[in-house]
Amino acid sequence: MKQFNHRIFIAAVVVGGLFVGAVKGQDARSRWISKMKTRDESRKVKNPNEVVLDDYEIASYHNS
């Protein structure tokens, strides 16, 4: 479900970026998209005590 929500968010950012680019120009579009992406990344880090797993650990967890 988190992955689906993330994909919907990215799609909304891209569509919103198209509208911003059409109205305000490409420079404003690139600034808006980078601002939205950093906003999404800041939401992901909610618990500072959470251990972040690397790719090998995630793969071994899902394969066992």
Rosetta blueprint (number, residue, H / E / L):
1 M L
2 K H
3 Q H
4 F H
5 N H
6 H H
7 R H
8 I H
9 F H
10 I H
11 A H
12 A H
13 V H
14 V H
15 V H
16 G H
17 G H
18 L H
19 F H
20 V H
21 G H
22 A H
23 V H
24 K H
25 G L
26 Q H
27 D H
28 A H
29 R H
30 S H
31 R H
32 W H
33 I H
34 S H
35 K H
36 M H
37 K H
38 T H
39 R H
40 D H
41 E H
42 S H
43 R H
44 K H
45 V L
46 K L
47 N L
48 P L
49 N L
50 E L
51 V L
52 V L
53 L L
54 D L
55 D H
56 Y H
57 E H
58 I H
59 A H
60 S H
61 Y H
62 H H
63 N H
64 S L
